Amino acid sequence: MAQALRPNTAGGLFATDGRPHPLQDTLLAVTLVLGITSFITALIDEDLHLLSSWTGLVGILTGAYGQWVSETTRERFGLILGLGAAGVGFFLGMAHGGLFGGLFD
């Protein structure tokens, strides 16, 4: 029964190997914020296509780099959620006017 009393050595919320990952946690937070922003602004109004497409594009790039340097499953899971939201927001923003729609008319 000693295993039932073993302390949780997982570390923080995002580090399952017991070590801190400040770069990966920062990339995760930035990707989630950009993805949620892109997704919400794409759904609210078509006139926000510049915001949704640019935040979606930056969120996709940030999430892709985060996937490349991630070390734990928890980081990858959060990055995939952020990447999905950023991708949907980016494509809806592109469908509503794109990255430069209306700026150079």
C-alpha positions in Angstrom: 0.0 0.0 0.0 3.0 2.3 -0.1 2.2 3.3 -3.6 -1.1 4.8 -2.5 0.7 7.3 -0.3 3.3 8.3 -2.8 3.3 12.1 -3.3 2.5 13.7 -6.6 5.9 14.4 -8.3 4.5 15.6 -11.6 5.5 19.2 -10.9 3.4 22.0 -12.4 0.3 21.9 -14.4 2.1 21.8 -17.8 5.3 19.8 -16.9 4.6 16.1 -16.4 8.3 15.3 -16.1 8.9 17.4 -13.0 11.0 20.0 -14.7 10.0 23.6 -15.6 9.4 24.5 -19.2 9.1 28.3 -19.4 9.5 28.6 -23.1 7.0 25.9 -23.9 4.5 27.2 -21.3 4.8 30.7 -22.8 4.3 29.4 -26.3 1.3 27.5 -25.1 -0.3 30.5 -23.4 0.3 32.8 -26.4 -1.1 30.2 -28.8 -4.2 29.8 -26.8 -4.8 33.5 -26.4 -4.2 34.1 -30.1 -6.4 31.2 -31.1 -9.3 32.2 -28.9 -9.0 35.8 -30.0 -9.0 34.8 -33.7 -11.9 32.3 -33.3 -14.1 34.7 -31.3 -13.5 37.7 -33.5 -14.2 35.6 -36.6 -17.5 34.6 -35.2 -18.6 38.0 -33.9 -18.4 40.2 -36.9 -17.2 39.9 -40.5 -15.7 43.4 -40.3 -13.1 42.1 -37.8 -11.5 40.0 -40.6 -8.2 41.8 -40.3 -7.9 41.0 -36.6 -9.1 37.4 -36.9 -6.9 36.6 -39.9 -3.7 38.1 -38.5 -4.1 36.7 -35.0 -5.0 33.3 -36.5 -1.9 33.4 -38.7 0.4 34.4 -35.8 -1.3 31.8 -33.6 -0.7 29.0 -36.2 3.0 30.0 -36.5 3.4 30.2 -32.7 1.6 26.9 -32.2 3.7 25.2 -34.9 6.9 26.3 -33.2 5.5 25.3 -29.9 4.8 21.8 -31.2 8.3 21.6 -32.5 9.9 22.4 -29.1 7.3 20.8 -26.8 8.4 18.2 -24.4 5.3 16.9 -22.6 1.9 15.6 -23.7 0.1 18.3 -21.7 1.9 21.0 -23.7 1.0 19.3 -27.0 -2.6 18.9 -26.0 -3.0 22.6 -25.2 -1.1 23.6 -28.3 -3.4 21.5 -30.5 -6.4 23.3 -29.0 -4.9 26.7 -29.7 -3.9 25.6 -33.2 -7.4 24.4 -34.0 -9.0 27.7 -32.8 -6.4 29.8 -34.6 -6.8 27.8 -37.8 -10.6 28.1 -37.8 -10.4 31.8 -37.0 -7.7 32.3 -39.7 -9.8 30.6 -42.4 -13.0 32.4 -41.4 -11.0 35.7 -41.5 -9.7 34.9 -44.9 -13.2 34.1 -46.1 -14.5 37.4 -44.8 -11.8 39.6 -46.4 -8.4 38.3 -45.8 -5.2 39.7 -44.4 -5.3 42.9 -46.4 -8.9 43.1 -47.6 -10.1 46.7 -47.9 -6.7 48.2 -47.1 -5.5 48.7 -50.6 -8.7 49.5 -52.5 
